[in-house]
């Protein structure tokens, strides 16, 4: 019974806060003559803080047009901003900077969401040893990290020298898919000195004493996420 009363109480508190918040927004708009998007743009400097607030405002809006603005194609951002301003009854002639600010933030939002979707797609794509493009990337990784060492074969214990766990490196990409390979190769190509130093450090006796095998591939993947987060 106590649990039921607690749930009911929480529900009414939530409902009250929601209605109070919407009522407060209505009062503020009437008092300032500006909608929430206007207040965000005018009261916050250009940057991540303003963009995050705009994203939150659009996401939690009850209007479908505003909600769908978060997932529009980049080519339709300008048209979407025009529609939003028309919906909010904002005169673009007297608020020229607002349109520019909203467009800049919305481009950042849809661009970021597109990037996240692309990264997730790579993560879900498994390594395919029958795909020549995948194989070429793997061979390129070896050449970047072991340029003076000949690889005896596609299946070889030599892969353990750069941190893979077995003779066939494709098994190490089960968790991250192609994203893991892309990260490793990007790191090896664009920050080769650091990549080679990490490889060297992982092969030192003091590391081998605590780990049976150097986990160079794991450390590279983690480092790449840190570098690009």
N, C-alpha and C positions, 0 to 999 in steps of 0.2 A: 504493500500500500504506500509506504514511504517513497519507494522508487517511482511509482506511478505519479505521485504528487510532485516529485522533483522534476520528472519529465514534463508534466503539464506546466509547472512554473517556468521552466526553461523555455518552453514553447511561447508562452505569453510574454516573457521578457524579450525574446527574440523578435516577436511580432511588434511589440511596443517600440523597441529600438529601431526597427526597420521603418515603421510609420513615422516615428519621431525624426529620423534622419531625412526621409523624403519630405516631411513637412518643413524641416529646417532648410533644406535646399530650395524649396519653393519660396520661403520667406526671404532668403538671401538673394535669390534672383530678383524678386520684386523690389528689394531694397537697393541693390547695386545696379540693376538693369542689365546684368550679365549672366549668361548661363555658366554651367560648371566648366566647360571647355574653355570659355573665355577667361574665367578666373585663373585656371591653371596656366594658361599661356601668358597672361599678363603678370602673374605673381611669381613666376618661376623662370629662372634663366635657362637659356638653351642648354640642353644636356640630358644625361640619363635620368635624372630626377624628374624632369618635366615629362619626358617620354613615358616613363613608368606610370606616372599619374594619369596621363592621357589614355594609356592602355587599360588601366584599371577602370577609368570612367566609362570607356566604351564597352568593356567586357560586362560590367554590371548594370548596364543600361537596360531598360525594359523594351526599348525600341529595336526592332530587328535590323533596321538600316545601320544603326550605330554598332550593333554587335557584329554584323557582317563586314563592317569596315576593316576589321582586324585580319580578315582572310582574303581581301581583294588582291587581284594581280597588280604588280607594280605599275603597269601601264594604265591602270584605271584609278590610281590614287587621286589624281587631280580632279577627275569627274566625281569621285566619291566625296572629296572635300567640298565641292560645289553643292552636292546634294545635302551634305550635313549642314552647311551654312544656311541653305534654303529651309531645311527642316527646323532649324533653330531660329529662323527669321533674323539672321544676321546680315546686315548690309555690307557686302564686300567693299564698296566704295569708301565707307567710313571706318572699315576695319581691314585695311589692306595687309597689315602685318600678321593678322590672325591666320589668314589663309596660308601664308608662307610657313608659319610656325607649325600649323597642323599638318601640312604636307610633309615637312621635314621629319616630324616625329612619326607619322604614319609610314613613311618610306623605311624608317629604321625598324619599325615594328614588323612590317610584312617581310622585310629583308631578313631579319633575325629568325622569324618563324620559318621562312623558306630554307635557311641554312640548317636549322635544327632538323627539319624534315629530311634534308639531303644527307645529313650526318647519320640519322637514324636508319635511313635506307641502306647506307654503306655498312652499318653495324649489323643489319639483318641479312646482308648478302653473304653467304658462306664462301669460303675459299674453294675454288674448283680447279683441281689439278689438270682437268681437261681443257680449261680455258687458257689459251696461249697468253693473253694479256696478263692474267694473274701470275702465270709462270714467269713471264718476263720481268714483272715487278719484283718477284722473289729473287731471281737471279741478279737483278740490278742491286738489290739490298746486299747480297753477298759481295759483289764487286766493290761497293762503296765501303764496306767494313773490312774486307779482306782483299784489297786490290792486288797484292803480291802473292796470294795463295791460290793455287789451282783447286777448284772443287772437283773431287773425284767423280761425283754423280749426283743426280737429283735426290736420291735417297742415300744419305751418308751421315755417319757419326760426326762429321766435320761441322754440322749445323750446331752441335752442342758448344762449339768454340765461341759462338756469338750469342749463346744464352738460350737456344731452343732446347726443349726438354727431350727430344728424341731424334731419330734419324730422318723422320719426315716432318718438316716444320709446319705443314698445313694443319696438323692437329692442334697447334698452339693458337690458332685463330678461331677456335670454336666459340669463344665468349664474345669477341669483338668483331668477328667477321672480317670483311675487307678493310674496315676502319682501322683495325690494328696494323695491317700491312701498310696502309697509306700513311699512318702516323710514323711508323718506323722508318719508312723510306724518306718521308719528308724531313724528319729529324737528321737522318744520315746525310742527306743531300745539302741541307741548308745550315746545319750547325755541325759540320763534320768533326771539327776539333773536339767539341764537347762529347759527341757520340763516341769517338775513338777513345777518349779519356775514360768515359764510363765503362767501355768494354775492357780497357786495360785494368781499371780498378777492380772490376768484377772477377777478373782472373787471378788476382793476387792471392797468395796463401792465406792471409788473414780473413778474406771473404770465403775462401773454400773451406776453412775450418768450421764455419758456422752454417754453410750451405753446401750440400753435396754437389750442386751444379750452379754456375752463375746464371741468374735470372735476368740476363741483359734485356731480353725482349720485353719482359714485364716492366722493368724500370724505364725503358724507353717509352712504352705506351703511356705510363703514368706521367712521365715528364712532358710528353707532348700535350697531354690534356692541361697540365699546369701552364705551359708556355702559351697556349692558345685560349685559355679560359677568360 
